[in-house]
Amino acid sequence: MFIDTFSQCGPRARGVRNDTITNNEVGLKISRFVSWQRNGSETLGAASNEKGLYMVQRYETEVAGKKLILETGKLAMQATAAVTCQYGETVVLATVVMSNPREGVDFFPLTVDYEERLYAAGKIKSSRFIKREGRATDEAILTGRLIDRSIRPLFPTGVRNEIQVIITVLAVDQENDPDIPAIIGAAAALMLSSIPWDGPLSGIRVGRIDGEWVLNPSYEARAKSELDLFVAGTGEKVLMIEAGAHQVPEDVMADAVEFSMEHNGRICAFLQEIQEEIGMQKKTAAELTKKETGDDEAEEEISQSMWDKARQWLDEKVPEYLTADTKVTKSSRKAAVAKLKQDLDAYLKAEQVGKEKRKTIVEIVNDLAEKEITRAILEEGKRVDLRAFDEIRPLSAEVGILVRTHGSGLFARGETQVLSIATLGSPGDEQTLDGMEEVGKKRYMHHYNFPPYSVGEAKPMRGPGRREVGHGALAEKALMPVLPTKEEFPYTIRVVSEVLGSNGSSSMGSTCGSTLALMDAGVPIKAPVAGIAMGLASNEKGEYKILTDLQDLEDGEGGMDFKVAGTRAGITAIQLDTKTKGLSMQIVKETLAQAQTARMRILDVMDAAITAPRAELSKYAPRIISLQINPDKIRDVIGPGGKIINEIIDATGVQIDIEQSGLVMITSTNEEGSARAVEWVKRLTREVKVGELFEGKVTRIMDFGAFVEILPRTEGLVHISELAPRRVEKVTDVVKVGQTVTVKVVGIDEQNRINLSIKQATDTK
């Protein structure tokens, strides 16, 4: 496409050339810049010349009015491929490396790491003792999972080479979210590398403000949008969806997905152009998946014979073991697969096959089991537990099963069982966010626990992993749109979902359980939220069936896990990943419609357990009393070095939170302590008015009068002429220091000095 001619170059970049082309099919304008720079390494798509110069190649296009810039050949030269992707002034470095196959693994060892760096946002960690970035933030984990779920389906099956994708955020402009350049950069690096990967792929974000679509909205625009939709895919297929929405109808969500595909198609064409020009020669899947059988041809022949015999035996036995009769429970299906493996091993042993080779052959049983389930669905219209395609397993919902907690809900769908517990706290219990992107406070948190017993296994428990973080975040996202505002309900809210049994979307079970727990706790949510996981059985012929309420063996090759949560009014969250090469728009629309029907059924069951949030909080929940004071009085409540506020807390046992607006929130489980604290704060912040009467102590005596403390830290002057209804020669003739007197406020001057009168107070009485 381009003819490269470079002038003789020195130590700095020279010989720069700028070419602009237009792809007529998509109308995409692409600018290309090439320069030679000094380095001794080889570069992607072009080797350095004899003078140690290497070629830097940069490509530019425009997306949503902002430049999208990809550059390769300059950074991370020892990676299999490395690309920097810039969108606006946000820059990420995406690298991919493929190593040799890992011995003894029966899975694809792909890892995707999204690395946040505080320097990217011009920040230094706020901790006094630790300044280095530590454990990945939840936001980083979620972005890494988002990219993983997008790119994973496009790798060939059977690969056991370890592949690592690392995306490092180098700069953020606080306007453009790094996840957009991150996914595009990762896709570009994979396409330009020698790693077999069936790209291109792109990611795009869609918002909707005042009925208008907004492409890649800024953070500010996203706050105003009724939905936040992230779609990864091509111009024709959808590979991944992550969405949060304010009860958006299904047809609007479908239109948003369709809108994203057009723009993803443009970016994919951009990536395809770059790959065709400078991409490495791809290794084939066969090269990576072929087995080492040695030089002995006889051994290779025997090996093929073994595979043929094993497959023939399995073709006859798999339907008999898995679909000949109904297997309702997960344990019965696991037992059937285990029996199938055991009998295959015995058959191979009788055929004189060695132990290690038997072990290798038996590995294929899991894949064949899933394929048989898919075949039965497509050819016989038969699910493994004989449910209809749109049928949900038995549902149950309960609330209030834990007496001492603030709210609890137990939700079950088939063998998936989730216990969710809601806890209410003071505003001071909010989580502080201090990450690369996220700053501020978080008042609603959902945490998800997945113990090994929930799937009948015994494994070490080492705290929450990426899966737990991801599932918890999805349930949290689903409930956020229906939560009351802080002004309506000033509590900090934490919900913990304990997965007691798992077989098909425990994250959607957590969403339902969380709704029950919040309503049981008396949190005034706008509407109940339920969720369902939708599956897919499909084959290479293009045949497919959409399955309501996905479970275990139904989530195989050619399948999907399409989770949809929402209220009766509309969708609040979506999460999709697939084991296909992408879903058509027709499948997306049908799935959303079928999921809506299922959601209504689940909401009916939840309504039978609790129809509305409880009118009263649990007697064990704290009560918050809010007071609005003059912001100028905040210092009077806090006191020097926090002396006054700490004195109140120690004496009454309450928690006190004060906002700059003057909103004081007093939290306590003790009614008496709360009342004392409220009165204390009122006295500290009371605004004195002319005509009011006070009981106060004489604090100082002067020749011209006496000072009386009428409120904490508030004094007024009783002039000598106002001490008594007669002439007073000496102040001490009437009052003494420490004496309690009744006074009336007779004036407040421009300097807020208070004038008091004992004489007029007596007249008033």
C-alpha positions, 0 to 999 in steps of 0.5 A: 500500500505504501512505498517506504523511502527514508533519508539518511538518519542521525541520532534523532528521529528523521526521515519522517513521512506522513501519508493519509488514506481513506477506506472507501468502504467505511469512509474512515480517514487514516493518517500514517506517520513513519520515522526512523529512530536509533535503537539496536532492537528489532521492531514489529513489522520491520527490522532495524538497519545497519546503523541501529535505527528502528522504525516507529509507525503511527496511525491516526483516525478520529472517533467521536470527534477525538483523535485515536492514535496507535503507535508501535515500534518504539516502546517495549521492544522485547514483547511479542508485540507492543502498541501505545493507544492514545484517545484524547490525552489518555494513553495506554501501553498494551503488550502481548507475550506468548511463551511455550506451552505449560505442561500438565494444564487442561485449560487455556492459560490466558491472563489479562492484567490492567495496571493503573499507575497513579502518576498517570493522573498526576497523583501520589498515594495518600498513605503516609507510609506506603507510596507505591501502588499496591493491590489492584483496585476493584476498578482495575480488576473490573477493566481487566475482566472486561478486556479478558471477556472480550478477547478470549473467544477469538483464540483458537481452541486447544492452545496451551501456550501461556499468553499474557496481555498487560495494559499499563495506563501511562496518562489519563486526562480525567475526561476519557476513560482509559478502558476504551484505548485499553481494549483497542490497544490490546486488540491492536497488539494481538493483531500485529503479533504472531499469536493466532487470534481471530480479530479484529475487535473494538470497544466503544461506549454509548450514552443517552442524554435527552434522547440523543446517543452520545459516543464515548461520553466524558465522565461528566456526560456519563453522570447525566446519561440514562445508560452507560453501555460498553460493547466490544465486537465488530461491525456485525457481531457482539462479543461482550457487553457491560452496561448500567442503566436507569431502568431503560426499556429493552428496545432502547437498550437494543438500539444502543447496542446496534448503534455501537456496532456501526462505530466498532466496525469503523475501528475494526476496519482501522485495525485491519488496515494496520495489520495488513501493512505491518502485522507479523506472520500469524502462527497457525493453531495447528502449530501450537496445538500439535502433540509431540509424538516422537520420531517413531511412525508406528507410535504415531499410527497407534496414537491415531488408532487410540483416538479413533477407538476412543471417539467411536466409543464415546460417540456411542456412550455419551448420549446414553450417559447424559441425555437418555434419561432426565438428570435434574441436579448438578450432582447427577450430571457430574456423576454421569460425567465422572462415570463416563470418564471412569468407564472410558478409562477402563475400556482403554485399559482393556485395549492396552493403552498406557496410564499417561495416554489414557489420562490424555484421552479422557480429558476430551470427555468434558468437551464432548459432554457439553457438545452432546448437551448442545446437540440434544438442544438443537436436534431434539429440542431437549434440555438436560433437565427437560425444561422448556427453553424459556422455563426457569427452575423452581424459585423461592424468596424469603426475608427476615430470616436473621433476627439481629441483622438490619435486613436479610433475604434468602433467594434460590433458583434451582440449586443456586442459593444466595443469602444476602445481608444488609447493614446500615451505618453512619455517613462516616462509614462511607468508603473513601476512594483514592485511585487513579480515576475514582476519588470521593466517597462511596455510600453503597457497597455490595460484597460477594463471597463464593465459598468452595462448599457452594459447588461441593468442593474443598479448596483453600480460602484466600480471600476474594479473587477477580471473580468475586470482585466482578460478580459483586460489582455487577450486583452493585451496579444493578441496584444503584439506579433504584437506591434513595439519594443521600438526602432521602436516606443518609445511611451508608449501606453495605450488602454482603451476599453469601453464595450457599449453592451455585449452579447458574448465575449466582451474581443474578441470585445475589441481585435478587437476594440484595433487593430482598435484604434492602427492602427487609432493612427498610431502605426505600428503594424505588423498585425491586430489582431481579436478574436472570442469566440467559444461555445459548446453544449454537453450532457452525451451521448457524442454528441456535436456541436461546435458553432461559436460566443457564446452568452448568453443562449448558455453558459450553462451546457455542454458548453465552452467559447473558445476564440481564437485571432490572425492574418491571420498568426496564433494565438496570444492568447487563453483562455478556460474555460468549463462547462464540465468535460473536452474537448477531443483533437478532440474537441480542434482541431475542435474548433481551425479550426472553429475559424480560419475560423471565424477570417478571416471573422472578419479580412475582415470586419476590413480591410474594415475600415482601411487597415494599420496603419496611416502613420501620428500620430494625430495632437493631439498626442505628438511627440518624438524626439530621440537623442543619446549622449555620456553617459558621457554627461548625467550628463551635461544634468541633472545637479546637483540635476536635476537643468539643466533638470528641467530648460529645462522642465520648459522653453520649456514645454517638457518631457525628458527621458534619458536612461543609453545608452545615448538615450535622448527622448524629448516628446512634443505636441508643435513643437516650444518648442520641437525644443528649447529643442532639441537645448538646449540638443545638446549644452549641449552635443556637442562634441568639435572638432579641427578646429571648430569655436564658439561664446563665452563669456569671463568668466575669465582673467589670466596673461597668457590668457583668458577663454572663454565659448564656450558651456554651462559648457564647457570652453577653454583657449585662450593663450595670444599669440593667442589673436591677430596677434600682440604681446600682453603685457596685456590680458585686452588690447584685451578682457574683462570679459563678452565680446563675441568673435569668437574663433577657437578650435586649440587643445584638450589635453589628459586631454580634456582641450581645447585650443582656438585662436582668432587670427586663428579665425580671419584668418579663417574669 
